[in-house]
Amino acid sequence: MTKATLIEPNQITKTSPKISYQVAMSQPNSHLFEVTLALQNWSDEVLNLKLPVWTPGSYLVREYARHIQDFRAFSSQNKKKLLSQKVGKNHWEVETKENSDIIIKYRVFANELTVRTNHLDSTHGYFNGAALFYFIPGLEKQPITVEIIPPNSNWKVRTALPSIPGKFNQFEAQDFNTLVDSPFEIGIHETYEFEVLGKPHQYVIWGKGNIKPNQLIEDTKKIIESEAKLYGGLPYDNYLFILHLTNNGFGGLEHKNSCSLIYSRFGFRDKQKYNRFLQLVAHEFFHLWNVKRMRPKELETFDYEQENYTRSLWFSEGTTSYYDLVIPLKAGIYNRPKFLEMLGKEITRFLAIPGRKVQPLNESSFDAWIKLYRRDLNSDNSQISYYLKGELVSLLLDLLIRAKHENQRSLDDVMVQMWEQFGQPEIGFTPQQLQQVIESVADMDLQSFFNRYLDTTEELPFDEYLAPFGLTLKPVMEAETTPYLGMRVQSENNKEMIKFVEAGSPAGLGGIDADDELLAIDGIRVSADQLTERLKDYQTGDMIEITVFHQDRLKTLSVALADPKPSHYEVVLVENPSTLQTQNLVGWLGKN
């Protein structure tokens, strides 16, 4: 196999290989993108083409190559077909010999509507570069042009890539990384243009719903201005928000000059749902600093062919999650009581996951590739999200720094220093360097903190860190308590399926398994929506008989009910806070 020599940008000449892509979609209902790769000035006898197996920002090997079909290679000079073969799961090899100009044609099946995959139907085409384009080893830093051929003139093309002057629907990426980082939205959509801090922005919205574009733009402006104020400006010339409205979608994927968002089409009227969407906007926009430009050393140079392991996703994603809660508050979108209510919900969610006692935060980050996106019936027993725990560890760090320095320093200063030291020059940071920056801002040794809350499963001491701000975590019990059983049940196809059994719970100790079918309690049929009410008829310590189908075998199991657990937790003001506590709280969250 001939290996191409890496060509640096300053070595590119008129005789350097030229890479051009054309993407057509002549029959959108087929869900097939028709891709043509034209390579000029090729000089090696063998051409290697490789498709990424993952896309940055989504830490799972997705095997995009499984959607490739109808691969063909030709000589551009004589139109003869060139010999080609697949030599790996994502690797094609073409015998080029004396052919310097080569054409590769293939089709990509696209019927998965997420922010990290491709989708094509009668109304639009959306694609991510990693899921559509090959890279040529050694030519990753070469400029790449892309021409889009829509199926008709009603379809419009939107991307953050710059267009080529004088060329219709043609764009240029400075290198393969930039191509991967620039999703395309093509089709029938609404475009809204607005300006923030002198720079142009766009919302491209596909799908119908109850969204109010003018309100969305005003709130988005507030988020942009708030985040720009933190970092001291906007590090781009223009920015594109791609928004897909679907029935029950939720998600986002960050890029340097754009982001892709997917959300429930009717999730904009209800204030709580709308706030959740604005948090998503704040999260993905915050990423244009934290992760797209300042990122872990392990992600400084992407290896598109395998997992890129890092223990720092707790900061890249978790700290960003903390700020997606803080930024809308700072922007005036919601007030302090709403912030504390939402914080209470996050802590409730965290304390409801028994896996927090099993998987340390650093391990959660490292194992993202095999656990976070590959959930199973035992996931909540064995793992914790680096988004969620990272968010709450970031909360503790912010409170620690603020309390020690009377709000004159905060996690904001950590973000600014990380931006100046690593983000602006785009140099990857190590876990040790991140800890050093946090310690320098806090002006204290935090080794014990990192050992306890990143390397072990020690419980997070929320009250200890909330106390200087006149706050406490309050467990809330239902007025009519329910003895603890420890399993979740869901109705599916007229069956009551047990979806999760907490390890060490009464249900677990009694021998009930996730994926059992629940039939009855004490001989009387029970459904998922009746379960809680039925349990209220019992007391702690009562022995009940639970009948299930376990792998189609009828079983009746004896289960001893345990003490009720809090229904949720709230972050509330302490009685009679001191002057210092009140000052600290105002310095952190403002007066309202």
N, C-alpha and C positions, 0 to 999 in steps of 0.2 A: 504494500500500500504506500503510495506516495503522499507525503505530508507537506502541505503548503507552509511556506515560511510566513510568519506573522508580519504583515505590512503595517507600519505605523503611519498615522495621518500625515506626518511631514515627509513621508517617502512616496506618497501618491503622485503619480505622473500621468501624462496622457496615455502612456502605454500600460498603466496599471490595469488590472482587471476591473471591468465596469459591471455593476450588478443592478438589474432593473426587474421589478415585479409588475405584473398586470393582474388585477383581480376583477373578474367578471362574474355575473350572476344571471345568466340568460333565462333560467327557469327557477325563479325563487321558490316555488312550491315544492321543488325537489330537495330543497335544503342543501344544495351543493354549490359551494364556491368553486369557480373555475380559475385556477391560478397558473400563470405562465411566468417562469423565471428565465430571463435572458442574460447570459453571461458573455461578455466580450473580452478579448485580449487574454484568454486563458492559455497557459503555456505548459501545464503539467499533463502527463499521460493519463492520469486518473483524477476524476473529480469526486470529492467526498461531500455529501450533503447530509446535514444532521438537523433534526427537528427537536426543539426543546421538549423536555418532559415535565416542566413546571414553569410557572410564571412568577416573577418577583412580587412579593406582597401576599402570596397565597402559598403557604408552606406545605404542599402536598404534591407528590409525584402523580401527575394526572394522565400520563401516557397519551399525549395529544396525537401521537402517530397512529393510534388505532382508528382515526377518522380519515386517514389518507387513502385514496383509491385512484386507480387509472393512471399510475405513474408512467411517463414516457420521456425519453430523451432523444434529441435530434441534433444534427449538425446544422447550424444556421447557414453554412456555406453551400452545402449540396443537398440539404433537406433529408439526408439519409438518417435512418434510425440508428442510435448508438446503443451498444450493449450496456445493460445496467442490471444490477442485482441489489437486493436488500441483504446487508451483512450484519445488521443488528436491529434491535427493536425500533430504533429511531434513526438508523443510519443506512443511507443508500450510496452505492458506489457506481460511477459511470465511467466507462472506458472512452477517453476522449482522444487519445493518441495525437494525431496532427491537426485536430480540430480546435481552433482558437475561439470560435464563436458558437455558443451552445444554447439550445432551447430546452427547457424542462417544462413539461406540462403535467398537471395533476389536479385532482379534485378533492375537496375537503367537505365531509358531511358536517352540517352545522345545524343542530336542532336542540341545543342545550342553552337555555336562556339564563345565564348567570353573568356576573361581572368578570369572570375569569375564563370564560369559554367563548364559543361562537354560536350565533343564531341567525338563521336566514329563513324568511317566509314571505308571504305576498305583500307585506307592509314595510319590511325593512331588512337590512343586513347589518349585523354587528360582529366585529371580530377583534380579537387580541392577537398581536403579532406573534407571540410565542406559540399560539395554537394554529398558526396558518403558514408562517414563513420558515424556510430552512436557513441555517447559517452555514457558511463555508469555512471550515477550520483554516485559520491563517488570515482570513479576510474580514474578521469581525469588526475591524475599525474602518473599513471602506465605506464611503457614502453609498446609500441605496435609494433608488427612486421607486415610487409606487404610483401606478396609474389605476384609477378606479373606473370601471365601465358599468354604470347602473343599467337595469333592464329597460328603463324608460326615462324620459326627460323630467318626470314629476319627482323622481328620487333625487335628493340632495345629499351631498357628501360633507361630513364634518369630522375633523380631526385636529389635534393640536400641532401636527407637523406643518411646517411652512409650505405653502404652495410654490410651485416653480413658475416664475414670471412668464406670462405668455402661453402657458400650457393649461388646458382645461382638465380639471380633476387629476392633476399630477402633483405629487408631493415628494419632498426629499428628506430622508433621515440621515443625520451625519454619521451614524454607525448602526450596527445591529442592535446594541442596547437601546438606542433611541427609538428604533423601529418597534421593538418589543414594548417600549414604554408609551406607545402612542396608539391607543385603540381607535377604531373607525366606527362611526355611526352613519349609515347610508340608508336613505329611504324617505318615507313620509313622516315628518315630524315638525314640531313647532320650535322655532329658534327665537330666543330672547337675548338681546344684547344690552349690556350695562357697563358702567365704568366705575372702578374703585381705585382711589389714590392715583388717578391719571392713567390707569392701565385698563385695556379692554377685557371684558369677560363675556362669556356666553353660557346660557342654559340651552341645551338641546333636549327636548322632552318627547319621547316616543310613548304612545299609549294615551288612553283617555281616563279621566278620573275627576275627583273633586278638588284638584289643586287650584290655588289662586296665585297665578304667576306674579302679579305685582307685589303681593305680600311676601311671597317666597324670595323675590329679588331683594326687597328691603331688608328682610331678616338675614339673608346671605351676605349682604353688604356689611351688616353689623358684625357678623362672624369674621369676615375677611379683615375688616378694620381692627378688630380686637386682637386677632392673631398677628397681624402685621405690626401692631403696636408692641407686642411682646418681643418680636424678633428684630424690629427696627426696619421694616420695609418688606417689599415683595420681591422675591428672587426670580421673577420671570417677566417676560414681555407681554404675554397674554395667557389667559386660562380658560379652559373649557370644562363645564359640568355636563356629563352625559347622564340623563335620567330616564330609566325605563319604568313605566308604570304597569304593574301586573296584578293578578288577583291577590296573592298573599306573599309577595316577594319581600326580601330584606337583605341588604348587603351593599358593600362598597369595595372598590379597589383603587388604591392610590397610584398616581403617576406624577412625574415632575411638573408637568404643565397642564394636567387634566385629571379628572377622576371619573370613574363609572359608578353610578348609583342605581339600585333597584329597590322599589318600595311599593307597598300596597296602593293600588289606584284610588281607593277611597279612604286613605289614611291621613287626610289633610284637614278635615273639618274638626274632628275631635282634638281638643287641645293637647291631651296627653300623647296621642299618636303623632300629632304634628311636632311636638317637642322632641319626640324620639327621632323623627326624621331630621330635625335640625341638629341633633347630636351626631347623627350619621354624617351630615355635611361637615360639621366642625371636626369630626374625627378624620375623615379622609383629607380634608384641607390641611389639617395640622401635620399630616404625613408628608406634605411637600417639603417640610423641614425635617421632621423626625422620622427618618427611615429612607426617604428618597435622596436626601443630601447628607445627612449625618446618620450613618448606619454602622452596624457592627462590622468589625474587621473581617469576619467570615463572609460577609456579604459585599465587601468592597469591590470584588471582582466576581461576577456571577459565573458559576458553573451550571450551564443549562442542562447538563446530562444526568445529574444526580442530586441527591439531597445536599443542602448547604447548611450544616449544623451550626447552631449558635445558642449560647445560654443567655443572650441579651434581649430576647423578644419580650421579656417582662417590661423592659424599658421602651423598646420600639413600639410595642402594641399596648402594653398595660398603662404606661405613663400617658400615651396618647388617649387612652380611654378615660383616664382621670381628667385630662383637659377637655375632652368632649362633654364632660359634665360641668366643668368650670367656665369654659368660654361663653356658652349662652348666658350664663349668669352675669359675667363681666360685660357682655354685650347688651344687657338689659332686656333680654328676651323672656326670662323668667326671674323671679325674685328669690330672696334668701329662704323663705319657708318652702318654696317649691324645690329648691336645690337640696335642702335637708331631707325633704320627703323622698326625693329620688336617690339620695345617698343611702337612706335607710333601706330602700328597696334593693340596692346593690349589695349591702351588707347582709340583708336577709337571704338573698340568692346565694351568697358565698357560704353562709353558715348552714345552709340546707344541703350542701354537697359534702358527703362524708369523705370523698376523695381528697379533700384538703388535708386530712390527717394521714394520708398515704404518700402523696407525691409532692416533693419539694418544688418550689417555684422555678429554680434553675433547671431541674429535670423536666418540668412541664415545657419549658422553652425548647430544650434540646430534643425532646420527643414529639414536638409538634408534627413532624413528618409522619409519624406512625400512630398518633393517638387523637389529637384534637379534631381532625377532619375524618377520623375513622372510628366513630363511636359505636359501641356495642351495648349489650344489656347490662354490662358491669361497669361501664365507663364512670358513672357518678360515684361508684365505690372506690375507684382506683386512680382517678386523676382529677386535676383542677386546672381550669383555664388560666393561661398566662395573661390573657386579657383581663380577667376578673381579679385574680389575686394581684397581678401587677398593678392594676388600678388602685387597689386598696393599700398596697405597700407604698405606692407613690403618694397617696393621701397621708400616710403616716410620716413619710419623709418631709412632705410640705409642712405638716403641723409641727414636726420636730424643729425644723429650721426656723419657722416663724416664731415659735415659742421662745427659742433660745435668743433670737435677735429682735424680738418685739416687732415683728413684721417688717423690719428693715431689710431682711433677706428672706428668700423663699425658694421654692422649687423653680420659680420663674428664672431666677439667677442661674440655676443649674442649666436650664434649657438654653439661655443666652450664651453661657460659657461653652457649652457643648457645640452650639452653632458656630461660634467664632473659632473654636479650636479645631473642630472636625467637619462641620457642615459646609462652611464657606469654601475651604480648600478640598472638600469631598475626600477626606482621609478617614478610613475606617477606624473605629475605636475598639479597644479591648475591654473586657469586664473590669480589669484592674484600672484602666484609665478612666472609665466611667465612675468607678467608686472614688478615685482620687478627686475628680471634679466635684462630686457630691460632698465629699469630706472638706474640700477647700471652701466651698460655700457655707457649709454648716459650721466650719471651724472646729471640728471635733473628729475624733477617731470613731468610725462607724463599723469597725470590723465585727464587733459583737452583733450589731443590728443585721448586717448582711449574712452572717453565719446563721442567726436564729430564723430569719424570715425569708431567706433565699435558699439556704442550703439544708434546712431542716423543715419539719412540719409543725413547729411550735405555733400555737394559736396566736393570732394577731391581737395585741392588747388595745383594742379600740378606746376603751374608757381612759386609759392612761394618757393617750395622745389627744383625746378630745377635751379632757378636763381643763387644761389651761385656757380653753376657749369658751368655758362655761357650758359645755355640752356633755351629754351622756347618752349611752346606748340603752334604750328601754325595750325589754322584751314584752310583747303584747300577747296576752292569752285571750282566747275566745270567751265570750260571756258564758256560753255553755260549752264546757271543755269536752274534748274528745280524747279518750285513751289512745295511746300511741300503738300503732300496728306496724308501720314501717314498710308500706308497699304502695305503689301507684298503679291504678287500674284505668283502662281506657276501653271504651266500646268500639269494636271493630267488626264489621260484617255480622252484626247480630250476636257477637260473642263479647264477653267481658274479659279482656286480656290483661294479665298482670305484666306491666311494662318494666317495672323496676322493683327490686327488693333490696332494702338497705342492709348491708352487712352488719351482723350483730343485733339486728332489730328483732322484735318478737316474731315477725313473719319469717325472717331468715332463720332464726333459731328453731322455729317450728317446722322447718323443712319445705317451705314454699319457695318456688323458683320463678324467676322472671321467665315469661313466655308460657306459664301455666294459664289455663282458662278458669276463671273464678265462677263458681256455680252457686254456692250457698253459705250462709253463716247460721250455725245451729239448726241446720236442716231446712232453712227457708231461703228461697232464691234471693239473690242480691245483685244489683247492677252497679256500674261504676258511679252513676250519679246518686245512688242511694247509700253508698258505703259509709260516708261520713255520718249521715243521720242515723244509720243503724248502730254504728259504734258508740254514739252518744247514749244509747240505752244500757251501756256497760260501765263498769268502774275499773280503776287500776287494779291489777291483780286477778281480774276475772279470767277464767279459762273458757275459751270459745272453740267451737269446732268449725273449721273452714274446709269446705268441700271444693275440690278442683279436679280438672282433667290435667294430668301430667303426662305428656307424650301419649295422649289418648287413653291413658289408664285412669280410672276413677280412684281418687284418694281423699280421705278425710283426715285432717291433721289437727292436733290440739295445740292451741296457741295461747300463751299467757300475756294479756295486755299490760303495757307499761304506762308510766306517768305521762300525762299530756305534755306536748312540746309547745313553745310559743308559736302563734300563727304567723307572726312577723316581728320585725324589729324597727324601732323608730329612733332617729337622732333628735333629741329634744334638749331644750334649755334646762339647766339645773335651777333649782330654787335659789333665789337670792344670790345671783352671780356677783363676784367682786368687781370692783372698778377695772382691775387689770384684765380679768376674764372678758368683760364687755369690750374693752379696748382691743383685745386680741381678736375677738370675733368680728368686730367691725373692720379691723384691718385686713382680715381674711376674706369676709363675705359681704362687706358693706353694711349699711344701716338697716335695710328693710328685711 
